[in-house]
Amino acid sequence: MIENPRLAGIKEHLRRAESHLAEAHQVKDYDSAFPKLIAAVYPARAALELMREAAKAGELTIDPNAHATVRPCRVFDVSQSA
């Protein structure tokens, strides 16, 4: 089965965003983590744009119960950087 190219792009952008985010969590101070956090925003936004395009084209359907399966993601705990 051939994967939809748009879906493959969404998955790749999300993988990159998660990778940058994981790198940011490995850094102890906020000043060093900040560029990695900013770097995570761009692929996440690209994935969102691809999802919006798919929705406009009618290629994307949403499960009404999908919110129950989304895992929370901690961006950065500022209280630990003080």
Secondary structure, 3 states (H helix, E strand, C coil): CCCCHHHHHHHHHHHHHHHHHHHHHHCCCHHHHHHHHHHHHHHHHHHHHHHHHHHHCCCCCCCCCHHHCCCCCCCCCHHHCC
